[in-house]
């Protein structure tokens, strides 16, 4: 059965503005106190940007090399922006900059990040702590790595509610149960009392989403949040994110290797290659009529590996595309810029792979291993005995 996430031609859902709570919105917690004073109190007006990344440059101080080169995008309430590209393109570093959690040896060397109208460069550590989770939050790959295996998952969500909303134990527990229902878990009471090892990968990802939206953030970053899931569960998680977006006006940043994931969920897409944006535009336009040679290669690569085929205005599989990508001058294509793991020479992207648990530091490129040479021997190889 073909999963919905594999339909590259599926239109993205229309963003909805943030406004009065709809009947399907997440239930509000009772008697919630105001946010801590350390967090900026003023937010953007309806329709104004809740996240704005402008000409962002990120440098690795350890090597004095620029890793991300001039990334820009903007999110308004209910809007979803996809960020695609192979491993090592700078997707995760860009998201970590927006969350204020860059690794110690990385820094924003130019450009700016604004969250709810506040310049992130002016925030103190205490303000970041108050802002993170309450205004901007994130869900990463491998949810088990972000949940404590020795504490029941419901208690972990309740702790987030207590920390961000200041509720007592009983109201926090009730709020956690409401959140588990909101992410479409069938038996919230049962799940509340379970440990991570008792839940499937899809259930754990729903639990992590519940924790991420516990304090009612305006922006959610989903960084490879569906990579480790099978296609059926992946489609369910994407539907959940779209549902939350429709009902609450949640703005999304969806980071993925998979163009089909972005096609299903996002209004706009940024295509990144070795730290720079090589193409940016409406999702349908970028995926159906890509202008840049590297984008055409990504589309052709997905067709090669069995995703739904679709026609574009360009010949995505032509040899001219490959030659154009290889001959692109610096600043105009795949050969420009180094990434955190050194210069790249190959123009053709690697096949979509499961990179394993997210380390949260930077994307590391997938490099093919050299073939093993056969040993010279006149005797035929003997089968190895089972140990």
N, C-alpha and C positions, 0 to 999 in steps of 0.2 A: 504493500500500500504506500502510495506516495505521500510523504509528509508535507504539510502546507509550507514549511520553511524552505522547500526546494523549488518553489515557484518564483523564478526571478521576475516574471512579468506581473506578479500580483501588485496592485497599487498599495502604497502606504496609506495608513489610516489618516484621515484629516485631523490635524491638531485642534484641540478645543481650548479656548481661553479659560484661565482660572476665574472662578466666579463663585456665586453662592453655592453651597453644598447641594448636590443632587441627592435624590433618594437613595442612589446606590453608592454614595461616597462612604469612605471608611467612617465608622462611628467615632465620634469624638469622646475623649476621656472626660469623665466628670471632674469638676473642681480642679482643673489644671492651672497651676500658677504660671505667672509670666516667665519668660525665658531669663536666664541669668544675665545680669547687667553687663557682664564682660562681652557679650555678643552685641554686634551692631543692631540697634533697634529698628532703624529705618529700612524698609524694603522697597523694591521697585513697584511702581504703579502697575496695574493690570495691563498686559501687553508689552511692558518694558522687559528688557533682557534680564533674565535671572542668572545667566552665566555668559560672560563675554571674554573670549580669549583673543587678544589682539597682538599680532606680529610677535608671537612667543618664540624666544630663543632660549635653549637650555644648553649649558656648558658643563663638561666634566672637568672639574678643577684638578683632578689627579693627573690628567693628561693634557690639560689646557686645550681640549678639542670641543668644538661645538657639535652637539649631537642632534638637536632639533632646530630647524631653521625657519623661522617666520610663520608659524602656524596661526591661523585666525579662523574663528567661527563664533556664532552667537546663538543662544537658546532663549526663546520666549516661552511662557507657560504653555504646556501641551505639545510643544514641538519635540521632534526626535531627530537627532543628527547621528549618522553612522560614520565610523572611522575604520577604514579597511586598509589592508596592506600586509605584506608578508612579515615574518618575524624579523625584528631588528629595525623596523621602520620608524620607531619612536612613538607608537600609539600609547603604550602604557606610561611612558615618561610624561607625555602630554597630560594624561589623566591624573597622574600623581601630582603634577604641578597645580592642577585645578583643585585638588584635594589638600594641598599644602603638606604633602608627605613625600617630597623628593628625597632620595637617598642622600646621605651626609655629604658626599663628594660631588653632588650635582647642584646647580644653582640656576635660577632664571637670570640670564645675562642681558636680556633686552626684552621689550614688550611688556605686556601686562595681563593679569587675570582679574576680572571683576566678578564678585559673587553678590547677587542681590544689590547691585549698585555700589558695593564697597570694594575698593582696591585691596586685593589680597596682600600686597606688599606692606600695607599699613597695619596689618593684624598682628597682635601679640600672640604668644603661644596660648595664653588663657582664652583669648578671643577665638582662636582657631578651634580649641577644644569645644567651646560653646557652639560654634557655627557648624562644625562637622557633625553630621547626623541630624541636626535640627534644620539646616538649610540646604546642605549638599551631602549626599551619602553615596555609597558605592556597594556593588556586589561583584565579587571576583569569581574566577574559576576555582574549582575544588573547594566547595563550601566547608568540608570537614576540616580544612586547615584553619578556618576562621571561627570555628566553634569549639568550645571546651568539651572534650569527650567525657570528663568526669562530672559534669553538671548537666542536669536535665535541660533539654532545649527550651522548654517553656520558661524555666527560671532565668535563662540567659536573656530571652526577650524581655521578660519582666524587669530585669536589672537595667536594660537600656531605657525602658520607660521611666523607671525610678530616677535614673541619673539625669535624663533629659527633661522630664516633666515634674519631678519632685513629688510623685505620688507615693502613698503608703503601700504596704505589701499587698493588701487585698485589692485595692483599685488597680494596682499594677498588674496583678494576676488576671483580673477581668479584662483589662486592656490587651494583654498578651493573647488571651483566648479570642478576642475580637479580631486581632491581627491575623491569627492563624486561620480564622474563618475567611478573612478577606483575601488570603492567598490561595483559597480553594482547597484547603486540606479537609478531608472528609470527616475526620473525628478529632476536632481540636482538643478535647479533653484527654483523649488517649495520647495524642502526639505531645501535648504539654508535658506529660510525665515520662517521656521516653528519652533515651540517650542517643547520641549521634550514630552509634554502631547498630542501632535498631531500625534505622530509617534508610530508605533508598536514596540514590543520588538526587533524583528529582524532588523528593520530599525535603532533603537537606537544603536544596537550592531555594525552595519555597520558604523554609524556615529562615534562611539568611535574608531573603527579600523582606519577610515580615519584620526582622530586626532592623533592616536598613530603612524601612518606612515608618518605624515605630514613633519617631518624633515629628512626623509630617514634613519631610524635606520637600523643597521645591524642585530640586535637581537630583536625579539618580544616574550614576555612571555604572553601566553594566559592562565590565571588562572581561570579555571571553566567558560570559556567565553561562553559556550553553555548550561550550566546546566539548566537555567531558560527558555529555548526555547523549543517549540514543536519539534518533531523529523524531520519534513520537513524543518523547518527554520534552525534547527541545522545542517542538511546536507548541506544546502546552505552556511552557515557560514564556515563550514569546507572546502567546495569546494573553497570558496573565499580565505581562508588562504593558501590552497595548490596552488591556482593560483598565488597569490602574491609571494609565495616561488619559483615557477617555473620561473616566469618572472623577478624577481629582485634579486634572490639569498638570500632572507631573511631567516635567521636562526630562527627556532621556538623552544620554550619550551612549550609544551602542558600539562597542569595540569588538571587531570580529575579523577572523580570517575568511569568513564565509560570506560571499556576496548575497547568497539567498537569504541569510538572516537579516541583512541590512535591507534587502528589497522588501521583505515582509513588514518591517517595523518602522522604517525611517523616511522622513520627508526629504532630507538632504544627505549627501554622502561626501566625505573627504577621502580621497585616495592618497595614501602616504607611501613614500619610497625613500628609504635612507634619510629620514629626518625631515623631509619637506613634503608639502602638499603639491602633488603634480596635477590633480584635478579636483574640482569642488563645484557641486551644482545639485539641482533637483535629482533625486534618486532615479526616477524613470529616465530622465534625459541622460544621466551618466552611464547607466547600465545598458540602455538601448541604443544610444548613439555616442559612445565615448570618443572624445577628441584626442586624448593623449595615447601614445603608443603603449605605455605601460598598462593603462587601464584596459586597453583592448587585449593585451596579453593575459591579464587577470581573468577577464571574461572568457577568453578562449580556454584558459586552464580549467575553469569550472566546467565548461562544456566537455572537455576531454575526460574529466573524472566523473562523468555520469550524471551531473545535475541536469535539470530541465533545459533543453536546448531552446534558444530563441534567436531571432534575427535582429541585427542592429543595422544602422545606416552605414556601418563600416564593414569591411571584410575582416572579421576578428581573427580568422585563422590564416591569413595570408602571410607569405614569406616577407612581403614588404613591411608588415608591422614589426616583425622580428628585427629586420635590418634597421628600421627607423629607431627602434628602442636601443639597439646597440650603438648606432651612430649619433645618438642625441648628445649635443654639447652640454657642458656643465651648466646647471641651472635650468635645464629643460628636459630632464628625463632621468631614467634609472641610474645613470652613472654618476650623478652629482651627489656629493656629500658622503662623509663617512658615518658609520653608526658606532655604537658603543663597543663593537667587537672588531673594529678595523675596517679598511676599505673593502668594498665589494666590487667584483668585476663582472659577474654574470648578470645579463640583462633579463633573462627569463625567470619568472618567479618559480619558487619551489611549489610542489604540490601541497594542497592543504593538508596539514598534519595536526595531530593532537600534541601540543608542546608539553603536556604534563602539567603538574601543579604550578600555579603562578607563584613566582618568587616575589613579585611586587617591586622588582628593582628596575629591570628593563627587558625589552624583548631581545632574545638572543637568536641570531639567524640560524636557520637549519642548513647545515653544510653536508653534502654527500660524502660518504666515506669512500676511500680508494678501493678498487676491487682487489681481492686477494689473488696473488699469483699462484698458479698451480705448481707444486713441487715436482722436480724432475725425478722420475722413478720409473723403472722398467717393470716393476711388479705391480699388479692391479691393487687398488686400495682395498683393504679389508674392512668389513663393517665393524664398528665399535661395539664391544660387548656392553650390555646393559649393566649399570652399576647397581 
